[in-house]
Amino acid sequence: MIFARIVFWIAGAFGIFALVPLYRAPGNYMYYGFLATLVAWQAAFFVIGWNPRQYRALMIPAVLEKVLWMITLAVLSTRGQVTRTTLVLNASTHGLLGILFIAAFITARPLKASVRASVDASALRAAE
């Protein structure tokens, strides 16, 4: 579980670090809307990193996000719309993170039903 925490915290921090300069670039409302969506994903990475077992199901769309981005870049590359350098840099970051997300999903085993029930009961008592 420590592996999953580290992977998702690094992914969130890396994403925030990469997105800050993009907010300074000129763009229309769609551009900034997409940036806001990306910031929301970075927040989701921090949430997953906070408790990987509880939020294990969110790892699936996180992997999908990375896979879809790599497919998009591959298609754009075949059309000549993306340089090989851009493709390699994204594969070394987003592709690697996608692979690490899969590894985190495998290693962050879900809680057993008996443990989950006792945790839920404890949470209900604490809420009362």
VODO-481753 format. One line per field, with one value per residue: x, y, z of N, C-alpha, C in turn; residue in three letters; residue number from 1; chain. Coordinates in nm, 3 decimals, padded with zeros to 5 digits. Atoms other than C-alpha are relative to their C-alpha. Example, Ala and Ser with C-alpha at 12.3 -4.5 7.8 and 13.67 -1.06 7.14 Angstrom:
! residues 2
n_X <- [00.089;-00.082]
n_Y <- [-00.119;-00.119]
n_Z <- [00.000;-00.006]
ca_X <- [01.230;01.367]
ca_Y <- [-00.450;-00.106]
ca_Z <- [00.780;00.714]
c_X <- [00.090;-00.077]
c_Y <- [00.120;00.109]
c_Z <- [00.000;00.073]
rest <- [ALA;SER]
nr <- [1;2]
kette <- [A;A]
***
This chain:
! residues 128
n_X <- [00.082;-00.091;-00.034;00.111;00.001;-00.112;00.025;00.106;-00.042;-00.095;00.077;00.073;-00.095;-00.056;00.104;00.018;-00.121;00.004;00.115;-00.009;-00.041;00.101;00.100;-00.053;00.007;00.130;00.091;00.142;00.068;-00.012;-00.135;-00.003;00.090;-00.075;-00.099;00.071;00.025;-00.127;-00.026;00.088;-00.063;-00.113;00.061;00.040;-00.122;-00.032;00.099;-00.037;-00.121;00.033;00.048;00.010;00.093;00.138;00.029;-00.061;00.081;-00.037;-00.123;00.035;00.005;-00.132;-00.074;00.066;-00.043;-00.136;00.004;00.063;-00.095;-00.105;00.062;00.016;-00.131;-00.042;00.077;-00.052;-00.134;00.012;00.046;-00.104;00.040;-00.078;-00.138;-00.046;-00.045;00.119;00.050;-00.090;00.010;00.128;-00.004;-00.085;00.068;00.137;-00.002;-00.056;00.099;00.106;-00.051;-00.007;00.138;00.043;-00.070;00.061;00.131;-00.023;-00.057;00.092;00.112;00.115;00.023;00.088;00.137;00.015;-00.070;00.078;00.121;-00.036;-00.036;00.126;00.070;-00.074;00.028;00.138;00.001;-00.069;00.086;00.118]
n_Y <- [-00.119;-00.114;-00.022;-00.072;-00.136;-00.076;-00.018;-00.096;-00.131;-00.053;-00.035;-00.123;-00.111;-00.021;-00.061;-00.139;-00.070;-00.015;-00.079;-00.140;-00.087;-00.001;-00.103;-00.130;-00.006;-00.050;00.102;-00.034;00.060;00.146;00.031;-00.010;00.104;00.125;-00.009;00.021;00.144;00.063;-00.029;00.089;00.132;00.000;00.013;00.141;00.077;-00.019;00.074;00.142;00.017;-00.013;00.130;00.081;00.113;-00.049;-00.060;00.087;-00.002;-00.120;00.026;00.046;-00.114;-00.065;00.073;-00.032;-00.136;00.010;00.079;-00.081;-00.104;00.062;00.033;-00.128;-00.041;00.091;-00.037;-00.128;00.025;00.061;-00.107;-00.101;-00.118;-00.001;00.040;00.122;-00.041;-00.012;00.136;00.068;-00.063;00.038;00.143;00.022;-00.049;00.051;00.145;00.061;-00.012;00.097;00.131;-00.002;00.004;00.140;00.070;-00.043;00.065;00.141;00.014;-00.054;00.094;-00.057;00.051;00.117;-00.037;-00.009;-00.122;-00.110;-00.013;-00.058;-00.140;-00.071;-00.010;-00.098;-00.132;-00.035;-00.035;-00.127;-00.105;-00.021]
n_Z <- [00.000;00.000;00.140;00.063;-00.054;00.059;00.144;00.026;-00.047;00.099;00.121;-00.027;-00.011;00.134;00.081;-00.042;00.041;00.145;00.041;-00.039;00.112;00.106;-00.033;00.044;00.146;00.048;00.050;-00.011;-00.115;00.009;-00.046;-00.146;-00.051;-00.001;-00.108;-00.127;-00.009;-00.035;-00.141;-00.076;00.000;-00.093;-00.132;-00.013;-00.028;-00.142;-00.079;00.010;-00.078;-00.141;-00.047;00.122;-00.010;00.003;00.130;00.102;00.123;00.076;00.074;00.135;00.091;00.005;00.104;00.127;00.038;00.054;00.124;00.104;00.041;00.082;00.128;00.070;00.049;00.107;00.119;00.046;00.054;00.133;00.090;00.008;-00.077;-00.123;00.027;-00.067;-00.133;-00.084;-00.023;-00.094;-00.132;-00.060;-00.030;-00.117;-00.121;-00.011;00.022;-00.120;-00.107;00.027;-00.041;-00.147;-00.050;00.009;-00.107;-00.126;-00.008;-00.034;-00.134;-00.101;-00.009;-00.072;-00.135;-00.009;-00.035;-00.145;-00.043;00.053;-00.081;-00.130;00.024;00.022;-00.128;-00.080;00.056;-00.037;-00.143;-00.016;00.057;-00.086]
ca_X <- [00.000;00.295;00.391;00.047;00.060;00.397;00.301;-00.020;00.127;00.413;00.166;-00.045;00.254;00.406;00.075;00.026;00.385;00.331;-00.006;00.088;00.280;-00.008;-00.239;-00.010;-00.043;-00.311;-00.616;-00.991;-01.250;-01.224;-00.849;-00.893;-01.184;-00.963;-00.691;-00.945;-01.037;-00.671;-00.636;-00.935;-00.756;-00.449;-00.674;-00.811;-00.454;-00.393;-00.717;-00.616;-00.272;-00.432;-00.606;-00.529;-00.732;-01.047;-01.018;-00.880;-01.169;-01.059;-00.730;-00.910;-01.014;-00.668;-00.510;-00.765;-00.670;-00.305;-00.383;-00.615;-00.355;-00.092;-00.332;-00.410;-00.041;00.025;-00.254;-00.131;00.221;00.113;-00.052;00.265;00.098;00.329;00.706;00.890;01.043;00.699;00.592;00.899;00.874;00.507;00.567;00.843;00.615;00.250;00.322;00.540;00.279;00.014;00.227;00.289;-00.086;-00.150;00.115;-00.040;-00.384;-00.246;-00.054;-00.327;-00.552;-00.905;-01.005;-01.157;-01.533;-01.503;-01.251;-01.460;-01.772;-01.592;-01.449;-01.795;-01.945;-01.672;-01.737;-02.109;-02.050;-01.810;-02.064;-02.337]
ca_Y <- [00.000;00.232;00.186;00.303;00.603;00.712;00.661;00.861;01.141;01.178;01.174;01.446;01.664;01.616;01.707;02.023;02.125;02.071;02.250;02.576;02.716;02.623;02.864;03.149;03.062;03.237;03.033;03.037;02.916;02.557;02.553;02.670;02.431;02.139;02.264;02.274;01.914;01.818;01.991;01.790;01.472;01.576;01.617;01.267;01.133;01.289;01.135;00.792;00.838;00.929;00.590;00.355;00.064;00.267;00.445;00.151;00.166;00.519;00.371;00.220;00.555;00.690;00.417;00.485;00.854;00.766;00.502;00.734;01.009;00.771;00.651;01.013;01.094;00.786;00.884;01.242;01.114;00.899;01.210;01.412;01.649;01.561;01.544;01.230;01.419;01.505;01.144;01.012;01.267;01.187;00.813;00.845;01.033;00.950;00.603;00.521;00.656;00.442;00.133;00.233;00.290;-00.067;-00.196;00.010;-00.133;-00.486;-00.425;-00.228;-00.520;-00.430;-00.467;-00.801;-00.794;-00.858;-00.575;-00.344;-00.416;-00.335;-00.015;00.089;00.013;00.217;00.509;00.496;00.498;00.790;00.986;00.950]
ca_Z <- [00.000;00.057;-00.308;-00.423;-00.191;-00.323;-00.688;-00.666;-00.454;-00.702;-00.994;-00.832;-00.749;-01.094;-01.256;-01.052;-01.123;-01.498;-01.508;-01.336;-01.637;-01.870;-01.685;-01.794;-02.163;-02.367;-02.454;-02.488;-02.240;-02.369;-02.305;-01.945;-01.897;-01.996;-01.761;-01.478;-01.554;-01.537;-01.201;-01.078;-01.184;-00.987;-00.683;-00.749;-00.755;-00.412;-00.280;-00.410;-00.254;00.077;00.107;-00.185;-00.053;-00.001;-00.336;-00.534;-00.782;-00.883;-01.003;-01.303;-01.457;-01.364;-01.577;-01.851;-01.850;-01.910;-02.175;-02.367;-02.365;-02.503;-02.776;-02.865;-02.895;-03.107;-03.348;-03.366;-03.426;-03.720;-03.869;-03.820;-03.573;-03.283;-03.292;-03.195;-02.902;-02.766;-02.806;-02.623;-02.341;-02.284;-02.303;-02.044;-01.804;-01.869;-02.004;-01.706;-01.465;-01.636;-01.580;-01.218;-01.170;-01.288;-01.047;-00.766;-00.846;-00.821;-00.499;-00.319;-00.242;-00.137;00.226;00.319;00.371;00.747;00.791;00.571;00.780;01.105;00.957;00.835;01.178;01.349;01.114;01.186;01.563;01.529;01.323;01.587]
c_X <- [00.087;00.041;-00.107;-00.007;00.105;-00.027;-00.104;00.032;00.098;-00.074;-00.076;00.092;00.060;-00.102;-00.023;00.118;-00.002;-00.113;00.012;00.045;-00.106;-00.109;00.047;-00.009;-00.136;-00.085;-00.144;-00.062;00.009;00.137;00.005;-00.094;00.069;00.108;-00.064;-00.030;00.128;00.037;-00.086;00.058;00.119;-00.052;-00.043;00.122;00.041;-00.098;00.032;00.123;-00.024;-00.045;-00.021;-00.098;-00.145;-00.037;00.061;-00.077;00.032;00.130;-00.030;-00.017;00.132;00.088;-00.058;00.042;00.138;00.001;-00.059;00.091;00.110;-00.055;-00.016;00.133;00.050;-00.073;00.051;00.140;-00.005;-00.047;00.104;-00.032;00.075;00.141;00.036;00.047;-00.117;-00.055;00.086;-00.009;-00.129;-00.004;00.084;-00.063;-00.137;-00.007;00.053;-00.098;-00.116;00.040;00.008;-00.139;-00.053;00.066;-00.059;-00.136;00.015;00.047;-00.092;-00.125;-00.116;-00.011;-00.090;-00.137;-00.017;00.067;-00.080;-00.125;00.032;00.041;-00.124;-00.077;00.067;-00.029;-00.140;-00.009;00.065;-00.085;-00.117;00.024]
c_Y <- [00.126;00.034;00.082;00.144;00.086;00.030;00.109;00.139;00.063;00.042;00.131;00.121;00.033;00.072;00.145;00.084;00.027;00.092;00.149;00.089;00.009;00.104;00.139;00.016;00.053;-00.115;00.045;-00.075;-00.153;-00.046;00.000;-00.100;-00.135;00.001;-00.024;-00.148;-00.074;00.025;-00.090;-00.141;-00.006;-00.012;-00.144;-00.088;00.015;-00.077;-00.149;-00.026;00.007;-00.135;-00.092;-00.117;00.045;00.053;-00.079;00.004;00.123;-00.019;-00.043;00.118;00.077;-00.067;00.033;00.138;-00.004;-00.075;00.082;00.112;-00.057;-00.038;00.127;00.046;-00.088;00.033;00.131;-00.014;-00.061;00.103;00.110;00.126;00.012;-00.046;-00.128;00.032;00.011;-00.137;-00.072;00.059;-00.039;-00.148;-00.026;00.051;-00.064;-00.151;-00.074;00.008;-00.097;-00.140;-00.009;-00.002;-00.143;-00.081;00.036;-00.066;-00.145;-00.014;00.051;-00.088;00.063;-00.060;-00.122;00.045;00.015;00.126;00.121;00.024;00.063;00.146;00.083;00.018;00.104;00.142;00.045;00.042;00.136;00.116;00.034;00.100]
c_Z <- [00.000;-00.143;-00.070;00.050;-00.067;-00.146;-00.023;00.054;-00.097;-00.126;00.020;00.005;-00.136;-00.089;00.034;-00.048;-00.152;-00.046;00.030;-00.117;-00.111;00.026;-00.042;-00.151;-00.044;-00.054;00.016;00.118;-00.002;00.054;00.153;00.065;00.005;00.108;00.136;00.022;00.039;00.146;00.088;00.004;00.096;00.143;00.024;00.028;00.146;00.090;-00.002;00.085;00.150;00.058;-00.120;00.008;-00.010;-00.139;-00.116;-00.131;-00.085;-00.080;-00.143;-00.096;-00.007;-00.105;-00.137;-00.050;-00.064;-00.132;-00.115;-00.048;-00.089;-00.138;-00.084;-00.059;-00.114;-00.131;-00.057;-00.059;-00.140;-00.103;-00.017;00.078;00.132;-00.035;00.076;00.142;00.097;00.035;00.103;00.140;00.070;00.035;00.125;00.129;00.015;-00.020;00.122;00.117;-00.020;00.044;00.153;00.063;-00.003;00.112;00.137;00.019;00.045;00.145;00.111;00.004;00.076;00.140;-00.005;00.050;00.151;00.054;-00.043;00.086;00.136;-00.014;-00.021;00.131;00.090;-00.048;00.036;00.147;00.023;-00.049;00.090;00.107]
rest <- [MET;ILE;PHE;ALA;ARG;ILE;VAL;PHE;TRP;ILE;ALA;GLY;ALA;PHE;GLY;ILE;PHE;ALA;LEU;VAL;PRO;LEU;TYR;ARG;ALA;PRO;GLY;ASN;TYR;MET;TYR;TYR;GLY;PHE;LEU;ALA;THR;LEU;VAL;ALA;TRP;GLN;ALA;ALA;PHE;PHE;VAL;ILE;GLY;TRP;ASN;PRO;ARG;GLN;TYR;ARG;ALA;LEU;MET;ILE;PRO;ALA;VAL;LEU;GLU;LYS;VAL;LEU;TRP;MET;ILE;THR;LEU;ALA;VAL;LEU;SER;THR;ARG;GLY;GLN;VAL;THR;ARG;THR;THR;LEU;VAL;LEU;ASN;ALA;SER;THR;HIS;GLY;LEU;LEU;GLY;ILE;LEU;PHE;ILE;ALA;ALA;PHE;ILE;THR;ALA;ARG;PRO;LEU;LYS;ALA;SER;VAL;ARG;ALA;SER;VAL;ASP;ALA;SER;ALA;LEU;ARG;ALA;ALA;GLU]
nr <- [1;2;3;4;5;6;7;8;9;10;11;12;13;14;15;16;17;18;19;20;21;22;23;24;25;26;27;28;29;30;31;32;33;34;35;36;37;38;39;40;41;42;43;44;45;46;47;48;49;50;51;52;53;54;55;56;57;58;59;60;61;62;63;64;65;66;67;68;69;70;71;72;73;74;75;76;77;78;79;80;81;82;83;84;85;86;87;88;89;90;91;92;93;94;95;96;97;98;99;100;101;102;103;104;105;106;107;108;109;110;111;112;113;114;115;116;117;118;119;120;121;122;123;124;125;126;127;128]
kette <- [A;A;A;A;A;A;A;A;A;A;A;A;A;A;A;A;A;A;A;A;A;A;A;A;A;A;A;A;A;A;A;A;A;A;A;A;A;A;A;A;A;A;A;A;A;A;A;A;A;A;A;A;A;A;A;A;A;A;A;A;A;A;A;A;A;A;A;A;A;A;A;A;A;A;A;A;A;A;A;A;A;A;A;A;A;A;A;A;A;A;A;A;A;A;A;A;A;A;A;A;A;A;A;A;A;A;A;A;A;A;A;A;A;A;A;A;A;A;A;A;A;A;A;A;A;A;A;A]
***
